[in-house]
Amino acid sequence: MPVLKIDKRISVGDFQKEFNAIFPFLKIEFFKPSTKVGASSYKTASLMTSRDHIANDIKSSTISIDSMTTVAQLKKLLSEKLGLLSLIYRKSGAMWIETSLTEDWSLERQNHEAEQMNVN
């Protein structure tokens, strides 16, 4: 089972590289939620850069995911462990498409579907 390690020193970019090494046709983005009361959507959140640190105020933590973990489960886990919003994208040709309509698909299925779309 792939394990993604999170500690207070890991950058968004390093986490993205680890995620992409496991799922090469998927991409993950992180957003800092707005501090405004009641604002918890992506519309009010700000995209984190690859140099940002994922977690400044947590101890080391691991997120265990396997190929059958769904996008929805992963997003919930990241939100609960890190307090961050995340989006998962699937490669489709030269574009990245958000997986919001297929969040019930496993990461393996998402990656496989994207791989099939990108076979030359």
DOGUFI-825516 format. One record per residue: residue in three letters; x, y, z of N, C-alpha, C in turn. Coordinates in steps of 0.001 Angstrom, whole numbers, plus 500000, padded with zeros to 6 digits. Example, Ala and Ser with C-alpha at 12.3 -4.5 7.8 and 13.67 -1.06 7.14 Angstrom:
BEGIN
ALA	513190	494310	507800	512300	495500	507800	513200	496700	507800 .
SER	512850	497750	507080	513670	498940	507140	512900	500030	507870 .
END
This chain:
BEGIN
MET	500847	498820	500000	500000	500000	500000	500889	501238	500000 .
PRO	500688	502144	499060	501481	503387	499058	501200	504215	500313 .
VAL	502234	504819	500850	502080	505679	502015	502657	507037	501679 .
LEU	501865	508057	501878	502331	509424	501686	502613	509998	503063 .
LYS	503842	510436	503299	504230	510956	504600	504097	512470	504615 .
ILE	503500	512947	505687	503321	514392	505848	503984	514803	507151 .
ASP	504816	515818	507080	505304	516440	508299	505346	517939	508069 .
LYS	505661	518673	509094	505562	520136	508993	506559	520750	508023 .
ARG	507558	519972	507585	508559	520509	506661	508256	520218	505193 .
ILE	507319	519334	504896	507079	518955	503500	506386	520093	502748 .
SER	506875	520342	501566	506267	521390	500744	505151	520791	499895 .
VAL	504293	521645	499415	503228	521221	498508	503837	520524	497299 .
GLY	504895	521107	496743	505541	520535	495566	506081	519133	495805 .
ASP	506701	518912	496974	507224	517583	497284	506086	516570	497439 .
PHE	505012	516979	498091	503864	516079	498244	503261	515758	496874 .
GLN	503156	516771	496018	502617	516554	494677	503482	515571	493890 .
LYS	504798	515676	494025	505703	514755	493332	505505	513324	493821 .
GLU	505374	513148	495138	505147	511813	495691	503822	511238	495192 .
PHE	502792	512056	495197	501477	511625	494724	501549	511232	493258 .
ASN	502225	512068	492463	502326	511820	491028	503185	510601	490702 .
ALA	504137	510275	491560	504949	509075	491351	504089	507817	491500 .
ILE	503098	507878	492376	502200	506747	492583	501109	506715	491512 .
PHE	500582	507884	491177	499500	508009	490187	499935	509000	489108 .
PRO	500691	508545	488100	501302	509458	487130	500329	510219	486227 .
PHE	499080	509810	486153	498122	510515	485305	497131	511345	486125 .
LEU	497466	511540	487406	496633	512359	488283	497469	513496	488845 .
LYS	496794	514558	489237	497448	515732	489807	496624	516190	490993 .
ILE	497283	516669	492038	496588	517164	493225	496983	518617	493466 .
GLU	496007	519431	493818	496232	520840	494161	495649	521081	495555 .
PHE	496296	521970	496312	495839	522317	497652	495432	523785	497710 .
PHE	494434	524052	498532	493920	525405	498713	493835	525708	500200 .
LYS	494230	526929	500557	494063	527391	501933	492644	527930	502067 .
PRO	491870	527402	502999	490512	527931	503176	490560	529393	503627 .
SER	489533	530115	503264	489420	531503	503689	489208	531543	505192 .
THR	489687	532606	505814	489483	532762	507252	488170	533457	507569 .
LYS	487432	533835	506537	486139	534476	506756	485152	533466	507339 .
VAL	484333	533900	508247	483347	533027	508876	482388	532478	507821 .
GLY	482211	531176	507835	481272	530536	506910	481801	530332	505506 .
ALA	483033	530729	505228	483598	530585	503885	484481	529348	503850 .
SER	483996	528279	503234	484783	527050	503185	484795	526423	501794 .
SER	484530	527221	500787	484503	526682	499433	485780	527039	498682 .
TYR	485951	526392	497543	487122	526661	496706	487086	528080	496152 .
LYS	485894	528644	496020	485767	529995	495470	486419	531030	496375 .
THR	486403	530784	497680	486974	531748	498617	488362	531323	499106 .
ALA	488835	530165	498649	490139	529656	499070	491227	530146	498126 .
SER	492461	530115	498609	493578	530523	497752	494459	529304	497455 .
LEU	494866	529183	496198	495708	528082	495741	497079	528176	496395 .
MET	497551	527067	496925	498871	527038	497534	499915	526820	496440 .
THR	501075	527439	496592	502145	527269	495614	502982	526050	495978 .
SER	503806	525600	495047	504624	524409	495282	505639	524618	496407 .
ARG	505964	525862	496722	506930	526155	497782	506290	526282	499154 .
ASP	504968	526418	499208	504275	526493	500495	504451	525188	501257 .
HIS	504460	525292	502558	504496	524086	503382	503057	523654	503654 .
ILE	502836	522361	503556	501485	521832	503715	500958	522065	505114 .
ALA	501774	521782	506100	501288	521860	507473	502351	522465	508368 .
ASN	502028	523575	508956	502972	524230	509848	502743	523884	511308 .
ASP	501546	523442	511648	501227	523266	513062	500778	521847	513412 .
ILE	501262	520865	512659	500942	519483	513018	502225	518712	513247 .
LYS	502115	517630	513977	503235	516715	514120	503254	515841	512878 .
SER	504282	515041	512739	504361	514125	511597	503106	513264	511546 .
SER	502692	512985	510360	501502	512182	510159	501669	511413	508865 .
THR	501037	510291	508762	501059	509572	507504	499649	509423	506997 .
ILE	499536	509455	505714	498264	509196	505062	498466	507925	504268 .
SER	497735	506908	504626	497831	505643	503916	496713	505564	502890 .
ILE	497117	505420	501665	496136	505277	500603	496485	504041	499800 .
ASP	495479	503442	499227	495750	502347	498308	495006	502627	497015 .
SER	495180	501768	496067	494618	502012	494740	493094	502032	494733 .
MET	492477	501474	495770	491015	501448	495813	490421	502644	496563 .
THR	491253	503500	497132	490779	504716	497779	490116	505590	496724 .
THR	488940	506097	497021	488266	506968	496059	488780	508392	496209 .
VAL	488525	509192	495195	488889	510606	495243	488200	511271	496429 .
ALA	486929	510971	496632	486175	511571	497744	486793	511199	499089 .
GLN	487193	509954	499250	487813	509518	500502	489142	510222	500729 .
LEU	489945	510360	499679	491234	511030	499805	491054	512495	500174 .
LYS	490133	513177	499509	489891	514592	499809	489438	514772	501254 .
LYS	488584	513879	501737	488095	513958	503112	489240	513726	504090 .
LEU	490066	512749	503812	491207	512439	504665	492173	513617	504743 .
LEU	492481	514211	503602	493384	515369	503580	492789	516561	504316 .
SER	491502	516754	504169	490833	517846	504869	490880	517631	506381 .
GLU	490602	516411	506813	490593	516114	508245	491986	516172	508855 .
LYS	492993	515658	508139	494361	515619	508678	495070	516963	508579 .
LEU	494808	517703	507479	495563	518930	507219	494753	520208	507335 .
GLY	493445	520079	507287	492609	521272	507303	492665	522044	505994 .
LEU	493040	521359	504913	493156	522005	503607	492139	521433	502629 .
LEU	491709	522266	501712	490877	521802	500616	491803	521274	499536 .
SER	491368	520250	498840	492191	519709	497760	491312	519350	496574 .
LEU	491909	519385	495413	491246	518951	494187	492163	517970	493482 .
ILE	491551	516939	492899	492288	515938	492137	491893	516111	490674 .
TYR	492890	516104	489802	492671	516256	488367	493179	515007	487648 .
ARG	492536	514698	486527	492920	513569	485681	493392	514116	484339 .
LYS	494504	513589	483842	495047	514048	482559	494157	513563	481423 .
SER	493846	514461	480521	493051	514144	479336	493687	514862	478157 .
GLY	494568	514148	477447	495313	514792	476365	496253	515833	476948 .
ALA	496143	517061	476461	496990	518153	476947	496344	518905	478106 .
MET	495160	518474	478532	494410	519184	479575	494336	518357	480855 .
TRP	494071	519054	481948	493785	518407	483224	492325	518684	483547 .
ILE	491546	517623	483781	490138	517820	484096	489880	517442	485553 .
GLU	489047	518230	486201	488704	517983	487587	487882	516702	487686 .
THR	488110	515941	488730	487428	514661	488899	486150	514766	489718 .
SER	485603	515954	489838	484446	516160	490713	483233	515314	490334 .
LEU	483063	515010	489058	481914	514201	488646	482158	512706	488831 .
THR	483397	512338	489081	483741	510926	489236	484467	510683	490562 .
GLU	484102	511425	491602	484771	511302	492893	484558	509941	493539 .
ASP	483552	509205	493094	483313	507879	493657	484197	506818	492999 .
TRP	484968	507191	491982	485911	506271	491342	487160	506154	492215 .
SER	487780	504985	492184	489042	504795	492899	490153	505562	492186 .
LEU	491220	505815	492921	492382	506477	492317	492959	505621	491195 .
GLU	492936	504305	491386	493424	503408	490341	492586	503552	489067 .
ARG	491261	503599	489218	490404	503749	488037	490622	505096	487376 .
GLN	490731	506151	488168	490992	507490	487624	492286	507468	486814 .
ASN	493332	506903	487406	494634	506866	486754	494572	506018	485482 .
HIS	493897	504873	485551	493779	503984	484391	493010	504659	483252 .
GLU	491889	505299	483573	491103	506000	482547	491940	507079	481874 .
ALA	492698	507810	482661	493550	508871	482111	494652	508277	481241 .
GLU	495228	507178	481679	496276	506522	480897	495731	506076	479542 .
GLN	494507	505532	479528	493890	505085	478278	493633	506258	477337 .
MET	493283	507406	477905	493030	508611	477086	494321	509186	476508 .
ASN	495447	508822	477105	496719	509421	476705	497630	508457	475965 .
VAL	497102	507316	475563	497886	506367	474771	497965	506873	473356 .
ASN	499163	506925	472833	499341	507448	471458	499168	506376	470441 .
END
